[in-house]
Structure formats: structure tokens, C-alpha cells
Amino acid sequence: MASPARSSLRGREAETRSPSREETVLGIIATARAKRPKFRDERITMAHGAGGKATAGLIEGLLVPAFASPALDVLGDAGVLTVDGTGLALTTDAFVVTPLRFPGGSIGELAVNGTVNDLAMAGARPQALSLSLILEEGLEAEVLRAEVEAIAGAARDAGVAIVTGDTKVVERGHADQMYVTTAGVGRVDARASLSPAALRPGDHLLLSGPVGRHGTAIMLARGEFELGAEVASDTRSLWPAADALLDAAGPGLRCLRDATRGGVASALNELARASGVAMLVREEAVPVDAVVAGAAEILGIDPMQVANEGVLVAAVAPQHADAALAALRGAPGCADAAVVGEVRTDPAGLVIVETAFGGKRVMDQLVGDPLPRIC
């Protein structure tokens, strides 16, 4: 017969081995997240364009299986291919923002910056863009002229040429003034070897600046909320930031993502799922403007889920993190860059937030579309 002491010891060992309620819940969530999203919706809604769960279901559940190719196996901001020994990145995007002009930018600037940023996140120096305009009958010529000038100016600032394009006109009421579609090509930098598969536990997560400015600027420009504060979109080319990171960290730069639709939350969740790692984000370390935080609170969403057009997330090997952060802070618009977290092993595929109160919560992707037509 076992002694009371040994029985007590066995009881403590069993208790130690038993998973906590938190571990059990996280395990259930991780198992569910590991499954490829499925597209089962009967109709397309605005949420399918918001960059959250519905978007993931549309892309990974319908589009990727239909267009299966090696380049689509790892979903990124641009496809990378090799032509005669030269690494090239190719991306395409469409812009349907309303209003066309807003504090800090316009649809024309978004079209250029959004495209060159997708190339930069693949470690490619942007080279050239195509431009297609879908114009609504009745559009004022001065509005069109202003956007053409905005496109030309943004292209000059980004160092890219508009080399081809197309123009279509549709009936009044069919295009909300104008839509812009672009494609971009870039040369993959020799310093770059970027992939979610390169992420390792211990890697540091860097954020290039305050989150949520673009989505908040669009919301305020629509006059949907009676807020007196002014917020300007952060739209800009991120190639200078990517270039600085590549120079400072070299092979220690694991992966880049620009946090557009769905915000930083979607970008981190995509990386965690694609790489099979966990991520820990420290809420207090995330830079966010007070007015953005206030607007997000009114909407009942996390500022990390609000769109950006000039913010990137970088995963960097720990021994290169200090140099990478210093270099990033020297890039245009990145003076407030910060280390906001790190890569962990468990729970695989999840992003965990360490709150300002010392607790933890799962950072989920955006559900629904609280800010439609933002880019």
C-alpha cells in the first residue's frame, strides 16, 4: 500500500501534467486555426474585402485552390519568380476608396504606394507599374486631372515609372467616380531571402510606426462620427524602410508584411498561420495615437485591426534587432518604430497579446467590415 506521502506526490505530479483551462482553450483555438479556411458563403459581402476572416476564406478557400501554382503556395504581398536567373517580384492591386481625397492622400497616391509596398515586402526594389483607370460617366475633368497628378507625383517619389495602362468609362452610377487598378514589377534585392518559413522562436517583431492612421483618416473624412480631431493617412512608399532593414540586418531579416486591410492583427495572424509559430505582442509597446485609439473604442474594434498604408511588420533575428530598429527609425515616417513582441513556439499559429494589465488574450483577425472602402 502506498504511503500518504507518495500518494500526495503522485497527485501533485498528475496536477502538474494536466493542462490548465487556458492551455486547453488555446489548444482548441489552435486546432481550428490550423485548418485551411473554406469558402461556403452564398453571396459576396463587404466583409470579403476587409482583409479579415471572410477575406481569408475567399482567397484560401476558393481562389488559391483554383489557381494552384508554386508561387501561390506561400501567400505574400507579391509573387516571386526567376526569369533567366533574375529574381523578379510581381504584384497587382485595385483601389476603390471613398472619398477619393482625404487628409494625407488620395486614391491616386494609394494606387502607387500600395503597389510599390507589396513589392518592397518581397524584398524587391520597385521598378515599373501599369495603371488602369475605370472612370464613371460624368466625372469632373478637374477631379481626374488631380488624381493623374497625384499618381505622377507618387511615382516620382517612389522612383518607379508608369510604363503601360488602360482606360475604360462606365455608365453613370457604376463606378463611384473612379477605380484604379495597378500592377507592379520589382527586382528582388540580393540581400533579401524573406519567407514566413524563416521565422524562428526568439525572433523580434518590429513595427515601423503608429497603427490605424489610414483607416481612421478615411472614417473621419466621411463625417460618420462627430470627432473634432484631425488624422492624416500614413500612405507612403515603404521601400526606403525595407532597404534600411535589409542593409542593417541582412540575412537576419526573416520576413516583412505591410499592415493594410485588417491591420497589424491580420498581418501577424497570416504570418503565424503560414509559419506554424506563435507570436507574443506586448500591448504597451505598440505605438498608437490617442485619437486613433479613441475612434477604435467608439467602433468597438482593436486599433491593431485598423488599416494602415505606410506601416510594416518585420521579423528579425534577435542578434540583429537593435541594429534593425535603429536603421528603421532613420527611414522616412518611421521615427516611432518599436519592438512590439517576439516569436514563440506555442500555441502554434496563434497571436497572443500581453495586455497593459498583465493578462493575455488571443489577437484575432477582423470579423466583418466596420470601415468599408478604405483602399
N, C-alpha and C positions, 0 to 999 in steps of 0.2 A: 504493500500500500504506500502510495507516495506521501511524503511528508507535507504538512501545510505550507512550509516554505517553498518546496519545489512546485506545488500546485499554484501558489501565488505567482511564482516566477513564470511558469508556463502561461498563466493568464495575462501577465504583462507583455510577454513576447507576442501572444496572439493579438493583443490590442495594438501593439506596435506595427504588426504586419497588416492589420486591417486598414483599408483605405479610409480616409476621412470623407465626410459628406462632400466637402469641397472637391476632393480628388475624384470622387465618383461622378459628380455633376460635370466637371471638366472633361472627364473621360467620355461621357455620353456626347457632349458637345463636339469633342474632337473626332469621335467616330462619325457623327453626322456630317461634319465639315469635310471629312476625307473623301466623301462620295462626290463624284462628278455631278454638278448641277444639271437638272433636266428641264427641258422646255415643255411645259404642259399647259400653258395659258391658251385660252380660246381666242383672245384678242390682244393686240398691242396696246399698251397704255403708256402714259408719260413716264412711268417708273422704269420702263425698259431703256430709257435714255439717260437715267440719272446716275449711272455709274455704281449702283449698289447691287443688291441680291438679284433683282429682276434682270439687270444688265448681264450679270454673270450667267444666269440661266439661259438667256438668249444666245450669248456668244458661245459658251462652253457646251450648252445642250443642243443647239441647232446649227450654228454657223461652222464651228470648228470641225465637228464630225462630217459635215457636208463637203468641206474644202480641205480635207486631211492632207497635210504635207509636213515634211520635217521642220520647216520654218514655223509652222503653227503649233508644234508640239510644246514649245515654251512660249507662252503668250507674253509679249512685251509691248513696249511703245512703238517698236519698229521691227520689221523683218530684216534679218541679216543674211546675205548671200555672198558667194565668191564668184567673181567673173574674171577669168584669165589671171587668177592669182591676186586679184584686188578685192579686198573686203568692202562691200557696199551695204548701206542700210537704206531701206525703202519704207516710207510711211504714207498714209493718206488720212484725211480728216474732213469733216463737214461742219460748218458753223451756222447756227440758226438762232443766235442770241437775240433777245428783245429786252430793252430797246437797242437799236443799232449803236447808239453812242451812250456812254456812261462815264462817270468820273474815273479818270485814269486810262481810258482806252475806248476802243470801238471794235465792231465786228472785223474790220479790215486788219487792225493790229493783231487781234486774236488769231486770225487765219494764218498769219505769218509766224507769230511766236509759238502758237500751239504746234505747228508742223515742225519747226526747227527744234523745238524742245523734245519732241518724240525722237528725232534723230540723235540729239545730244544724249538722251538717256540710254541709247545703244552704244555710246562711246564713239559716235560718228560726227565728224566736223561737217555741218550743213554746207551743201554746195549749190543746189538749184531747186526751184519749186515750179510746179504747174499751178494754174489758177483758173477755176471755172466759176462763173457768176450766173446765178439764176435770178433774174430781175422780174419784178412784178409790174405789169402794165400800170402806168400812172405814177411810177416812182419819179420823184423830182430829180432833175438833172444835177442840181447842186448837191443833193444827198449822195448820188452816185459819184460825183467828182470828188467829194470829200473823202469817201472811202477808198477810191483809187489812189488818192494822195497818201492816205494813211497806210495802205498796203505798200506803196513805193517807199515811203519813209521807213517803215519797219523792216523791209527787206534790206535797205541800205544799212541800217543799224545792225542787222544780224549778219551782214556780209554774204547774202545769197542773191542770186539772180532769178527773176521770173522769166522762164525760157519758153513756156508754151501755155496755152489756155483755151478757153471756150466760153461762149456767152449764149444764154438762152433767155427768152422772155415768155412768161406765162400770163394767163388771163388775170385780171384784177381780182384780188381776194384769194389767190392761190399760192402766195409766197411770202406774205408778211413783209413786204418791201423788197428784201433781197436775202438770198442764201449764198454762202461762199463755200466752195469745195477746193481743197488743195491736195497736192501730193508732193513729197519731198524726197530727195536723194542726198546721201552723205557718204563720205569716205570714212571707213572705220579707222580710228586712230591706232597706231602701232602699240601704244601704251595700254590699250583697253583690252580686257578679257572679262567682260561683265556677264554674269548669269546668276539667276536665283540659286542654281545648283552649287554656286561657290560659297554660299553663306555657311558660316561655322559658328558654333556656340562660343560666346565671348566677343564676337564682333560688335562694334559700337554702331548705334543708329544715330545719324546726324540729320538735322532738319535745317534747311537753308534760311528760314525766316518765319515771321508770324503767319499763322494759319487763318484761312477763311476770309481774306480780304476781298477776293474777287466775287464770290457768291454774295457776300454782304453788300458790296457796292451795287451789284445788279438789283438786289432786292430793294435797296433804298432808292435807286433811280426810278423804280416803278411806282414809288409812293404808296406801297402796300402797308407800310407801318408808319405811324407818326413818331418818327425818331429824328431829332434835330441834328444828330452827329453826321459828319461827313467822312466817308470812307472811299478811298481810291483803289481801283483794281491794281493788282500787282503784276499785270501782264508785262512780260519781258522775255528776251532770249536767255535761256539758261546755259547756252554753250560756254560762255566765259566761266561760269561756276563749275561746269563739268571739266573744262580744260584745266582749271586750277586744281581740282581734286585729282585728276589723272597725273598732273605734274608732281603733286605733293605725296600721293600715296602709291602711285604706280600699280603694281600687281596686288597691293593691299586694298585697293578699291574693289569691292566684291560686286556691287550691284547699284543701279540708280533707278529711281522712278520719279516722274513728276506727278504731283498730287492734284489732279484736275477734278473731273466729276467723281463724286463720292469722297473727295478729300483725302487726307492722310490716312484715315481709317481704311478706306478701300485699298490704297496702295500697299499698306502694311499687311492687310489680310491676304491680298493677292500673292505677295512675296512669301508669307508664312505657309500658305497652302501649296504653292509651287515648289518650295524647297523642303517642306516637311519639318521645319524647325518651329520653335516658339519664339515669341518676341515679348519683351517686357518694356513698357513705356512708363516713364515717370511723369505723371500729370503736371507736377510743379515745374518741370524743366521745359515744357512746351511753350514757346513764345506765342502769345495771343493778345491782340489789342482789346482794351476794355469794351469798346463799342461792339466789336465782333462777338465777344463773349455775351454781352447783353442781348444782342439780336438773336443769337443762338438760343439763349434761355427763353426768350419770348416764343420762338418757334418750337421749343421743346426738343432740340437736337444738340448733338455734340459739335463744338466748333471743329473738331477733327474730321467731321463728316461734310464740312462746307468746302466748296470748290476753291481751288487756287489756280492761277495761271502763271505764277513765277516762283513756285516753291518746289524743291526737290527733296527726296529722301535718299540718303546714301548709307550703305552698309560698308563699314571699313574695319579692317583687321585692327585689333587693339593696339599693336605697336606703332601703327600709322595714324591713330585717331587724333592725337594732339596736332600733328603737322597738317592733317587734312582739315581740321577745324580752323586753324589759323589761316590756311590758304582760302578756305571758303568765305571767311569773314572779310577777306580782302576783295572778293568778287562783287560786281555791281549788284546792289539790292540785297546783299547777304550779310550785312553788318551784325544782325541779330541771330545769326546761325548758332545752333546749340546741339550738344549731345543730349538726346532725349531718352535713350534707352539702350538695350543690348539684346543680342540674340541668345536664346536659351535652348535647351534640349526639349523640355516638357512644359506644358502639354503641346505635343506636336500639332502644327497647323493653326494654333491659336495666338491671338494678340491679347496680352493681359496688361491692364492699366493699374499701376500703383497710384492710388488716389492721394490727394493732399491730406486726407485724414488718416492715412496709414492702411486703408483697406485695399482690396483688389477687386477688379471686375473685368469681365470679358469685353473687349472693344469689338463690336460687331460692324458689319457693313451696313450701309444706309438701306433702310427699308422705305419704299415709297419715293416720292419726289416732292419735297417741301419747297424747292426752289427750281421750278421748271425753266427751260430755255435759258441756260446760263452760259452756254458756249456753242 
